[in-house]
């Protein structure tokens, strides 16, 4: 008798594609923020207020500190057993 084994390849492949697309979109947004900040810092015509806003935007969204426990919690480390 053949044992009943679930094949999750399709589900895992779709999950991988979804996460990969999400990372690509977030990377593009991060790159646009960095380019905007670089433009603001290099252009003397841009007002000081805009430069301060651009610097704050980059620091708040890209350079913010996240504790390790938060990352582990978001990844579900505490809720399910580790699968290798």
Protein Blocks (a to p, Z undefined) as FASTA:
>chain_A
ZZddddfklmmmmmmmmmmmmmmmmmmmmmmmmmmmmmmmmmmkbcfklmmmmmmmmmmm
mmcccdfklmmmmnommmpccdZZ
